[in-house]
Amino acid sequence: MFERKRWPLATALASTVLYLALMTTTHAETTPTTAAADAQRHPCRDRAESHQVEFWIGDWDVHVADGKPLGVNHITRDLEGCVLRESWTGAHGGKGTSVNFYDPASKHWHQVWTDDSGVITHYVGELRDGAMRFRAEGFGDADGVNHHRTMDFIPRSDGSVRQWFQDSDDGRTWKTTFDGIYVRAVK
């Protein structure tokens, strides 16, 4: 009688062990490895394009070529490497911020800029000739005129970065509206 009671328990235990073994094998075959799952969950970490603007990350003192200060800028990586955030403070007041990201569908970088005067500008760009080159088309300024703007981030051999804006009302005649040199801030 004692043997009979052990038999159903042994069968149930063996069945459970077999079931768990099969499920573990099936689960392991259909579940990506931890590294693969992490790469799938956070694609920007390993996407080469997401690292194209790394030269801009950091704390910067920004000035014109003759050394006159224009402001300070703080650039950070966020959202697992998918976004660069910019926080600008002008030397004579004024603040602005931007969000920068690479869109793999369009194969372009985007920057959405806004400042405390209410200006909002959406730039689209790419890495070309060793520099990030952005363009904004037909945005309105406070004067109500639709403008065209180019914005280039040009890394320099000394570790600084040149940020150069050119604006146009008609898309044919261009005028430099900002030409700043970013130098790493001393902490």
MARDO-521170 format. One record per residue: residue number from 1; residue in one letter; x, y, z of N, C-alpha, C, O in turn. Coordinates in Angstrom, 1 decimal. Each point is the difference from the previous one (the first is absolute). Layout:
BEGIN
R   n res     nu     nv     nw    cau    cav    caw     cu     cv     cw     ou     ov     ow
R NUM   a      X      Y      Z      X      Y      Z      X      Y      Z      X      Y      Z
...
//
This chain:
BEGIN
R   n res     nu     nv     nw    cau    cav    caw     cu     cv     cw     ou     ov     ow
R   1   m    0.8   -1.2    0.0   -0.8    1.2    0.0    0.9    1.3    0.0   -0.3    0.9   -0.7
R   2   f    1.3   -1.0    1.5    1.0    1.1    0.0    0.5    0.3   -1.4    0.2    1.2   -0.4
R   3   e    0.2   -2.2   -0.4    0.5    0.1   -1.3   -0.9    0.7   -0.9    0.4    0.8   -0.9
R   4   r   -1.7   -1.1    0.9   -1.0    0.6   -0.8   -0.1    1.5    0.2   -0.1    0.7   -1.0
R   5   k    0.2   -0.2    2.2   -0.1    1.4    0.2    1.3    0.7   -0.5   -0.1    1.2   -0.4
R   6   r    1.2   -1.8    0.4    1.2    0.6   -0.6    0.0    0.1   -1.5    0.5    1.0   -0.6
R   7   w   -1.1   -1.9    0.0    0.0   -0.1   -1.5   -0.7    1.3   -0.6    0.7    0.6   -0.9
R   8   p   -1.9   -0.2    1.3   -0.6    1.2   -0.6    0.9    1.2    0.3    0.1    0.9   -0.9
R   9   l    0.5   -0.8    2.0    0.8    1.1    0.4    1.3    0.0   -0.9    0.4    1.1   -0.4
R  10   a    0.2   -2.2    0.2    1.2   -0.1   -0.8   -0.3    0.3   -1.4    0.8    0.7   -0.7
R  11   t   -2.0   -1.1    0.2   -0.4    0.3   -1.4   -0.2    1.5   -0.2    0.4    0.6   -1.0
R  12   a   -1.1    0.0    2.0   -0.2    1.4   -0.1    1.3    0.8    0.1    0.1    1.0   -0.8
R  13   l    0.8   -1.4    1.6    1.3    0.6    0.1    0.8   -0.1   -1.3    0.5    1.0   -0.5
R  14   a   -0.5   -2.2   -0.1    0.7   -0.2   -1.2   -0.6    0.8   -1.2    0.7    0.6   -0.8
R  15   s   -2.0   -0.6    0.8   -0.7    0.8   -1.0    0.3    1.5    0.1    0.2    0.7   -1.0
R  16   t   -0.1   -0.2    2.2    0.2    1.4    0.3    1.5    0.3   -0.5    0.2    1.1   -0.6
R  17   v    0.7   -1.9    1.0    1.4    0.2   -0.4    0.2    0.0   -1.5    0.6    0.8   -0.6
R  18   l   -1.3   -1.8   -0.1    0.1   -0.1   -1.4   -0.6    1.3   -0.7    0.5    0.5   -0.9
R  19   y   -1.7   -0.1    1.4   -0.7    1.2   -0.5    0.9    1.2    0.2    0.2    0.8   -1.0
R  20   l    0.4   -0.6    2.1    0.9    1.1    0.2    1.2    0.0   -0.9    0.5    1.0   -0.5
R  21   a    0.1   -2.2    0.3    1.1   -0.1   -0.8   -0.3    0.4   -1.5    0.7    0.7   -0.6
R  22   l   -1.9   -1.2    0.2   -0.4    0.3   -1.4   -0.3    1.5   -0.1    0.4    0.6   -1.0
R  23   m   -1.0    0.0    2.0   -0.4    1.4   -0.1    1.3    0.9    0.0    0.1    1.0   -0.6
R  24   t    0.9   -1.4    1.4    1.2    0.8    0.1    0.7   -0.1   -1.3    0.6    1.0   -0.5
R  25   t   -0.5   -2.2   -0.2    0.6   -0.1   -1.3   -0.7    0.8   -1.0    0.6    0.8   -0.8
R  26   t   -1.9   -0.9    0.8   -0.8    0.8   -1.0    0.1    1.5    0.3    0.2    0.7   -1.0
R  27   h   -0.2   -0.3    2.2    0.1    1.4    0.4    1.4    0.5   -0.4    0.1    1.1   -0.6
R  28   a    0.9   -1.9    0.8    1.4    0.4   -0.4    0.2    0.2   -1.5    0.7    0.8   -0.4
R  29   e   -1.4   -1.7   -0.3    0.1    0.1   -1.5   -0.7    1.2   -0.6    0.3    0.5   -1.0
R  30   t   -1.4    0.0    1.7   -0.8    1.1   -0.5    0.3    1.3    0.6   -0.4    1.0   -0.4
R  31   t    1.2   -1.0    1.5    0.3    1.2    0.7    1.4    0.5   -0.3    0.9   -0.8    0.1
R  32   p   -0.8    2.0   -0.6    1.4    0.5   -0.3    0.9    0.0    1.2   -0.5    0.1    1.2
R  33   t    1.8   -0.2   -1.4    0.9    0.1    1.1   -0.2    1.4    0.7   -0.6    0.9   -0.6
R  34   t    1.2   -0.8    1.7   -0.2    1.3    0.8    0.6    1.1   -0.9   -0.6    1.1    0.0
R  35   a    1.8   -1.3   -0.6    0.6    1.1   -0.8   -0.8    0.3   -1.2   -0.2    1.2   -0.3
R  36   a   -0.3   -2.2   -0.3   -0.9    0.3   -1.2   -1.3    0.7    0.4   -0.4    0.9   -0.7
R  37   a   -0.2   -1.3    1.8   -1.2    0.6    0.5    0.3    1.5    0.3   -0.8    0.8   -0.3
R  38   d    1.9   -0.6    1.0    0.4    1.4    0.3    0.2    0.8   -1.2   -0.4    1.2    0.0
R  39   a    1.1   -1.7   -1.0    0.2    0.7   -1.2   -1.3    0.3   -0.8   -0.2    1.1   -0.6
R  40   q   -0.7   -2.0    0.7   -1.3    0.2   -0.6   -0.8    1.0    0.8   -0.7    0.9   -0.6
R  41   r    0.8   -0.9    1.9   -0.8    1.0    0.8    0.6    1.4   -0.1   -0.7    1.0    0.1
R  42   h    2.1   -0.9   -0.2    0.7    1.3   -0.1    0.8    0.1   -1.2    1.3   -0.1    0.1
R  43   p   -1.9    0.2   -1.3    0.8   -0.1   -1.3    1.0    1.2   -0.2    1.0   -0.2   -0.7
R  44   c   -1.2    1.3    1.4    0.9    1.1   -0.2    1.3   -0.1    0.6    1.0    0.6   -0.5
R  45   r   -0.9   -1.5    1.5    1.4   -0.2    0.6    1.0   -0.5   -1.0    1.1    0.4    0.0
R  46   d   -1.5   -1.3   -0.9    0.9   -0.6   -1.0   -0.2    0.5   -1.4    0.8   -0.3   -0.9
R  47   r   -1.7    1.2    0.6   -0.2    0.5   -1.3    1.1    1.1   -0.3    0.1    1.0    0.8
R  48   a    0.7   -1.2   -1.8    1.1    0.8   -0.3   -0.5    1.5   -0.2    0.7    0.9    0.5
R  49   e   -1.8   -0.7   -1.1   -0.5    1.4   -0.3   -0.3    0.7    1.3    0.2    1.2    0.1
R  50   s   -0.6   -1.9    0.9   -0.3    0.6    1.3    1.2    0.6    0.7   -0.1    0.8    0.9
R  51   h    1.3   -1.2   -1.4    1.2    0.5    0.6    0.7    1.1   -0.9    1.1    0.5    0.4
R  52   q   -1.7   -0.1   -1.5    0.6    0.9   -0.9    0.2    1.4    0.6    0.9    0.8   -0.4
R  53   v   -1.7   -0.4    1.4    0.1    1.4    0.6    0.7    0.0    1.3   -0.2    0.9    0.8
R  54   e    0.8   -2.0   -0.4    0.6   -0.1    1.3    1.0    1.1    0.3    0.3    0.4    1.1
R  55   f    0.4    0.1   -2.2    0.9    1.1    0.2   -0.6    1.2    0.7    0.7    0.9    0.5
R  56   w   -2.0   -0.8   -0.6   -0.7    1.2    0.6   -0.4   -0.2    1.5   -0.3    1.0    0.6
R  57   i    0.4   -2.2   -0.1   -0.4   -0.2    1.4    1.0    0.6    0.9    1.2   -0.1   -0.1
R  58   g   -1.8    0.8    1.2    0.9    0.6    1.0   -0.5    1.3    0.4   -1.0    0.5   -0.4
R  59   d    1.9    0.2    1.2   -0.3    1.4    0.4    0.9    0.9   -0.8    1.2   -0.3   -0.1
R  60   w   -1.8    1.3   -0.4    0.8    0.9   -0.9   -0.1    1.5    0.3   -1.1    0.4    0.5
R  61   d    2.1    0.3   -0.7    0.0    1.4    0.0    0.0    0.4   -1.5    0.9   -0.5   -0.7
R  62   v   -1.8    1.4    0.3   -0.1    0.3   -1.4    0.3    1.5   -0.2   -0.4    0.9    0.8
R  63   h    1.3   -0.6   -1.8    0.4    1.3   -0.2    0.2    0.2   -1.5    0.0   -0.9   -0.8
R  64   v    0.1    2.2    0.4    0.3    0.3   -1.4    1.5   -0.2   -0.2    0.8   -0.2    1.0
R  65   a   -0.3    0.3   -2.2    1.4   -0.2   -0.3    0.9    0.9    0.8    1.1   -0.4    0.3
R  66   d   -1.5    1.6    0.0    0.9    1.0    0.7    0.0   -0.3    1.5    0.6    0.7    0.8
R  67   g   -1.4   -1.7   -0.3    0.0   -0.3    1.4   -1.2    0.6    0.8   -0.2   -0.4    1.1
R  68   k   -0.6    1.3   -1.8   -1.2    0.5    0.7   -1.0   -1.1    0.3   -0.3   -0.7   -0.8
R  69   p   -0.1    0.6    2.1   -0.9   -1.1    0.4   -1.4    0.2   -0.6   -0.5    1.1    0.0
R  70   l    0.0   -2.3   -0.4   -1.4    0.0   -0.5   -0.9   -0.7    0.9   -1.2    0.3    0.1
R  71   g    1.7   -1.3    0.7   -0.8   -0.7    1.0    0.6   -1.3    0.4    1.2   -0.2   -0.3
R  72   v   -2.0   -0.6    0.9    0.5   -1.4    0.4   -1.0   -1.0   -0.4   -1.2    0.3   -0.1
R  73   n    1.6   -1.5   -0.2   -0.8   -1.0   -0.5    0.3   -1.3    0.7    1.2   -0.4    0.2
R  74   h   -2.2   -0.3    0.2    0.1   -1.3    0.7   -0.7   -1.1   -0.9   -1.2    0.1   -0.2
R  75   i    1.9   -1.1   -0.3   -0.5   -1.0   -0.9    0.1   -1.3    0.7    1.1   -0.4    0.4
R  76   t   -2.2   -0.4   -0.3    0.0   -1.3    0.7   -0.6   -1.0   -0.9   -0.9    0.3   -0.8
R  77   r    1.3   -1.6    1.0   -0.7   -1.1   -0.6   -1.1   -0.5    0.9    0.2    0.0    1.2
R  78   d   -1.3   -0.4   -1.8   -1.2   -0.4    0.8   -0.7   -1.1   -0.7    0.3   -0.3   -1.1
R  79   l   -1.2   -0.3    1.8   -0.9   -1.1   -0.5    0.9   -1.1   -0.7   -0.3   -0.4   -1.1
R  80   e    1.2   -0.1    1.9    0.8   -1.2   -0.5    0.8    0.3   -1.3    0.2   -0.8   -0.8
R  81   g    0.2    2.1    0.7    0.8    0.4   -1.2   -0.9    0.4   -1.2    0.6    0.3   -1.1
R  82   c   -1.9   -0.3    1.2   -0.8    0.4   -1.1   -0.2    1.5   -0.2   -0.4    0.5   -1.1
R  83   v    0.7    0.3    2.1   -0.2    1.4    0.0    1.2    0.8    0.5    0.6   -0.5    1.0
R  84   l   -0.3    1.6   -1.6    0.9    1.0    0.6   -0.8    1.2    0.4   -0.8    0.5   -0.8
R  85   r    1.0   -0.1    2.0   -0.8    1.2    0.5    1.0    1.2    0.2    1.1   -0.2    0.5
R  86   e   -1.5    1.3   -1.0    0.8    1.2    0.1   -0.7    1.0    0.9   -1.2    0.2    0.0
R  87   s    2.0    0.5    0.8   -0.5    1.1    0.9    0.9    1.2   -0.2    1.2   -0.1    0.5
R  88   w   -1.7    1.1   -1.1    0.8    1.2   -0.4   -0.4    1.1    1.0   -1.1    0.2    0.3
R  89   t    2.2    0.6    0.1   -0.2    1.2    0.7    0.9    1.1   -0.6    1.2   -0.2   -0.1
R  90   g   -1.9    1.2   -0.5    0.8    1.1   -0.6    0.7    0.9    0.9   -0.4    0.1    1.2
R  91   a    1.5    0.5   -1.6    0.8    0.8    0.8   -0.8    1.3    0.5    0.4    0.6    1.0
R  92   h   -1.3   -0.2   -1.8   -0.8    1.2    0.3   -1.5   -0.3    0.3   -0.9    0.8   -0.2
R  93   g    0.7   -2.0    0.8   -1.3   -0.5    0.3   -0.5   -0.8   -1.2    0.7   -0.2   -1.0
R  94   g   -1.9   -0.4    1.2   -0.5   -0.8   -1.0    0.4   -1.5    0.2    1.1   -0.3    0.3
R  95   k   -2.1   -0.5   -0.4    0.2   -1.5    0.2   -0.7   -0.7   -1.1   -1.0    0.4   -0.6
R  96   g    1.6   -1.6    0.3   -0.6   -0.8   -1.0    0.3   -1.5    0.2    0.9   -0.3    0.8
R  97   t   -1.6   -0.5   -1.4    0.2   -1.5    0.1   -0.3   -0.7   -1.3   -0.8    0.5   -0.8
R  98   s    1.4   -1.6    0.6   -0.3   -0.8   -1.2    0.1   -1.5    0.4    0.6   -0.4    0.9
R  99   v   -1.3   -0.3   -1.7    0.0   -1.5    0.0    0.5   -0.5   -1.3   -0.5    0.5   -1.1
R 100   n    1.5   -1.3    1.0    0.6   -0.5   -1.2   -0.1   -1.5    0.0    0.3   -0.7    1.0
R 101   f   -0.6    0.2   -2.2   -0.2   -1.5   -0.1    0.2   -0.4   -1.5   -0.2    0.8   -0.9
R 102   y    0.6   -2.1    0.8    0.2   -0.6   -1.4   -1.2   -0.8   -0.3   -0.5   -0.8    0.9
R 103   d   -0.1    1.0   -2.0   -1.2   -0.7   -0.5    0.5   -1.1   -1.0    0.3    0.4   -1.2
R 104   p   -0.3   -1.7    1.5    0.5   -1.0   -0.9   -1.0   -0.1   -1.2    0.5   -0.5   -1.1
R 105   a   -1.7    0.8    1.2   -0.9   -0.1   -1.1    0.3    1.0   -1.1    0.0   -0.3   -1.2
R 106   s    0.3    1.6    1.5    0.4    1.0   -1.0    1.5    0.1   -0.2    0.4    0.6   -0.9
R 107   k    0.3   -1.3    1.8    1.5    0.1   -0.1    0.5    1.4    0.2    1.0    0.4   -0.6
R 108   h   -1.6    0.4    1.5    0.4    1.3    0.2   -0.1    0.3    1.5   -0.7   -0.6    0.8
R 109   w    1.5    1.6   -0.4    0.0    0.6    1.3   -1.1    1.0    0.1   -0.2    0.7   -1.0
R 110   h   -0.4   -0.5    2.1   -1.0    1.1    0.3    0.4    0.7    1.2    0.5   -0.5    1.0
R 111   q   -0.6    1.8   -1.0    0.1    0.9    1.2   -1.3    0.8    0.0   -0.4    0.7   -0.9
R 112   v   -0.2   -0.7    2.1   -1.1    0.9    0.3    0.5    0.9    1.1    0.2   -0.3    1.1
R 113   w   -0.2    1.6   -1.5    0.5    1.1    0.8   -1.1    0.9    0.5   -0.9    0.3   -0.8
R 114   t    0.9    0.1    2.0   -0.9    1.1    0.5    0.8    0.8    1.0    0.9   -0.4    0.6
R 115   d   -1.4    1.7   -0.5    0.7    0.9    1.0   -1.1    0.8    0.7   -1.2   -0.1   -0.3
R 116   d    1.7    0.9    1.2   -0.9    0.8    0.9   -0.7    1.2   -0.7   -0.7    0.7    0.6
R 117   s    1.0   -0.5   -1.9   -0.7    1.0   -0.8   -1.1   -0.7   -0.8   -0.7    0.7   -0.7
R 118   g    0.6   -2.0    0.8   -1.1   -0.7   -0.7    0.3   -0.5   -1.4   -0.9   -0.6   -0.6
R 119   v    2.1    0.8    0.2    0.4   -0.6   -1.3    0.1   -1.5    0.1    0.6   -0.5    0.9
R 120   i   -1.1   -0.1   -1.9    0.1   -1.5   -0.1    0.5   -0.3   -1.4   -0.6    0.5   -1.0
R 121   t    1.6   -1.3    0.9    0.6   -0.3   -1.3    0.3   -1.5   -0.1    0.6   -0.6    0.9
R 122   h   -1.0    0.0   -2.0    0.3   -1.4   -0.2    1.0   -0.1   -1.1   -0.3    0.4   -1.2
R 123   y    1.4   -1.0    1.5    1.1   -0.2   -0.9    0.1   -1.4   -0.5   -0.4   -0.9    0.8
R 124   v    0.8    0.6   -2.0    0.3   -1.3   -0.5    1.4    0.0   -0.5    0.4    0.9   -0.7
R 125   g    0.3   -2.0    1.0    1.4    0.0   -0.4    0.7   -1.3   -0.1   -0.7   -1.1    0.1
R 126   e    2.0    1.1   -0.4    0.8   -1.2   -0.2    1.4    0.3    0.2    0.5    1.2    0.0
R 127   l    0.3   -2.3    0.3    1.4    0.2    0.1    0.6    0.0   -1.4   -0.2   -1.0   -0.8
R 128   r    0.9    2.0    0.4    0.5    0.1   -1.4    1.3    0.8    0.1    0.1    1.1    0.6
R 129   d    0.9   -1.6   -1.2    1.4    0.6    0.0    0.5    0.3    1.4    0.7    1.0    0.2
R 130   g   -1.0   -2.0    0.7    0.6    0.1    1.3   -0.8    1.0    1.0    0.5    0.2    1.1
R 131   a   -1.6    0.4   -1.6   -0.7    0.9    0.8   -1.5   -0.3    0.0   -0.5   -0.7   -0.9
R 132   m   -0.2    1.1    2.0   -1.5   -0.2    0.0   -0.5    1.2   -0.7    0.2    1.2    0.3
R 133   r   -1.0   -1.4   -1.4   -0.6    1.1   -0.8   -1.5   -0.1    0.0   -0.6   -1.0   -0.4
R 134   f    0.0    2.0    1.0   -1.5    0.1    0.2   -0.5    1.1   -0.9    0.7    0.9   -0.4
R 135   r   -2.0   -1.1    0.1   -0.7    1.1   -0.8   -1.5    0.1    0.6   -0.6   -1.0    0.3
R 136   a    0.2    2.2   -0.2   -1.4    0.2    0.3   -0.7    0.8   -1.1    0.6    1.0   -0.4
R 137   e   -1.7   -1.4   -0.1   -0.6    0.6   -1.1   -1.3    0.7    0.4   -0.9   -0.6    0.7
R 138   g    0.7    1.8   -1.1   -1.3    0.7    0.1   -0.5    0.2    1.4   -1.2    0.0    0.2
R 139   f    2.1    0.2    0.8   -0.5    0.3    1.3   -0.3    1.5    0.2    0.7    0.8   -0.7
R 140   g   -1.6   -0.5    1.5   -0.4    1.4    0.2    0.7    0.5    1.2    0.1   -0.7    1.1
R 141   d    0.4    1.9   -1.1    0.6    0.7    1.1   -1.0    1.0    0.5   -1.1    0.1   -0.5
R 142   a    1.5    0.7    1.5   -0.9    1.0    0.6   -0.5    1.0   -1.1   -1.0    0.6    0.1
R 143   d    1.8   -0.4   -1.2   -0.3    1.0   -1.0   -1.0   -0.5   -1.0   -0.5    0.7   -0.9
R 144   g    0.1   -2.0    1.1   -1.0   -0.6   -0.9    0.5   -0.4   -1.4   -0.8   -0.6   -0.8
R 145   v    2.0    0.7    0.6    0.6   -0.3   -1.3    0.5   -1.5    0.1    0.6   -0.4    1.0
R 146   n   -0.9   -0.4   -2.1    0.5   -1.3    0.0    1.5    0.0   -0.4    0.4    0.6   -1.0
R 147   h    0.4   -1.3    1.9    1.5    0.0   -0.2    0.4   -1.4   -0.4   -0.7   -1.0    0.2
R 148   h    1.9    1.0   -0.7    0.8   -1.3   -0.2    1.2    0.2    0.8    0.6    1.1    0.1
R 149   r   -0.1   -2.2    0.5    1.2    0.1    0.9    0.8   -1.3   -0.2   -0.6   -1.1   -0.1
R 150   t    1.9    1.3    0.1    0.9   -1.1    0.1    0.7    0.1    1.3    0.2    1.1    0.5
R 151   m    0.1   -2.2    0.1    0.7   -0.1    1.3    1.0   -1.1   -0.1   -0.3   -1.2   -0.2
R 152   d    1.6    1.5    0.3    1.0   -1.0   -0.1    0.8   -0.1    1.4    0.3    1.0    0.6
R 153   f    0.0   -2.2   -0.2    0.9   -0.3    1.1    1.2   -0.6   -0.6    0.0   -1.1   -0.5
R 154   i    1.1    1.8    0.7    1.3   -0.4   -0.7    1.0   -0.2    1.1    0.5    0.9    0.6
R 155   p   -0.1   -2.2   -0.4    1.0   -0.3    1.0    1.4    0.5   -0.5    0.2    0.0   -1.2
R 156   r    0.6    0.6    2.1    1.3    0.6   -0.4    1.1   -0.9    0.6   -0.2   -0.7    1.0
R 157   s    1.3    0.8   -1.6    1.1   -0.9    0.4    0.5    0.3    1.5    0.6   -0.9    0.6
R 158   d   -0.9    2.1    0.0    0.4    0.2    1.4   -1.1   -0.4    1.0    0.2    0.2    1.2
R 159   g   -1.2   -0.9   -1.7   -1.1   -0.5    0.9   -1.1    0.9    0.1   -1.1   -0.4    0.6
R 160   s    1.2    1.6   -1.1   -1.1    0.9    0.1   -1.0   -0.3   -1.2    0.3   -0.8   -0.8
R 161   v   -1.5    1.5    0.8   -1.0   -0.3   -1.0   -0.5    1.4   -0.5   -0.2    0.9    0.8
R 162   r    0.2   -0.7   -2.1   -0.6    1.2   -0.5   -1.5   -0.3   -0.3   -0.3   -0.9   -0.7
R 163   q   -0.5    1.8    1.1   -1.4    0.0   -0.3   -0.3    1.2   -0.9    0.2    1.2    0.5
R 164   w   -0.7   -1.4   -1.7   -0.1    1.0   -1.0   -1.4    0.0   -0.6   -0.5   -0.9   -0.5
R 165   f   -0.2    2.1    0.7   -1.4    0.1   -0.6    0.1    1.0   -1.1    0.7    1.0    0.0
R 166   q   -1.5   -1.3   -1.1   -0.2    0.9   -1.1   -1.5    0.1   -0.2   -0.7   -1.1    0.0
R 167   d    0.1    2.3   -0.2   -1.4    0.2   -0.2   -0.2    0.6   -1.4    0.9    0.7   -0.5
R 168   s   -2.1   -1.0    0.0   -0.4    0.6   -1.3   -1.5    0.2    0.0   -0.7   -0.8    0.5
R 169   d    0.3    1.9   -1.1   -1.5    0.2   -0.2   -0.5   -0.6   -1.3   -1.1   -0.4    0.0
R 170   d    2.0    0.3   -0.9   -0.4   -0.5   -1.3    0.6   -1.4   -0.5   -0.3   -0.5   -1.0
R 171   g    1.3    0.0    1.8    0.6   -1.2   -0.3    1.2    0.1   -1.0    0.6   -0.9   -0.3
R 172   r   -0.4    2.2   -0.1    1.1    0.2   -1.0    1.1    0.9    0.6    1.2   -0.3   -0.3
R 173   t   -1.5    1.2    1.1    0.9    0.9    0.7    0.2   -0.4    1.4   -1.0    0.0    0.7
R 174   w    2.2   -0.3   -0.2    0.2   -0.5    1.3    0.8    1.0    0.8    0.9    0.7   -0.5
R 175   k   -1.2   -0.6    1.8    0.7    0.9    0.9    0.4   -0.8    1.3   -0.9   -0.7    0.6
R 176   t    2.1    0.8   -0.1    0.4   -0.6    1.2   -0.7    0.7    1.2    0.1    1.2    0.1
R 177   t   -0.8   -2.0    0.7   -0.8    0.6    1.1    0.6   -0.4    1.4   -0.4    0.5    1.0
R 178   f    1.2   -1.6   -1.0    0.7   -0.4    1.2    1.2   -0.8   -0.4   -0.1   -0.8   -0.9
R 179   d    1.2    1.1    1.5    1.2   -0.7   -0.2    0.8   -0.1    1.3    0.8    0.8    0.4
R 180   g   -1.1   -1.9    0.3    0.5   -0.2    1.3    1.1   -1.2    0.1   -0.1   -0.9   -0.8
R 181   i    1.0    1.1    1.6    1.0   -1.0    0.3   -0.2   -0.6    1.4   -0.1    0.7    1.0
R 182   y   -0.1   -2.0   -1.0   -0.3   -0.7    1.3    1.4   -0.5    0.5    0.7   -0.7   -0.7
R 183   v   -0.4    1.1    1.9    1.2   -0.5    0.7   -0.4   -0.7    1.3   -0.9    0.5    0.7
R 184   r    1.5   -1.6   -0.5   -0.4   -0.8    1.2    0.1    0.9    1.3    1.1    0.7    0.2
R 185   a   -2.1   -0.7    0.6    0.0    0.8    1.2    1.0   -0.6    1.0    0.1   -1.2    0.1
R 186   v    0.6    2.1    0.6    0.9   -0.4    1.1   -0.8   -0.2    1.2   -0.7    0.9    0.5
R 187   k    0.8   -2.1    0.1   -0.7   -0.3    1.3    0.7    0.4    1.2   -0.5   -0.2    1.1
//
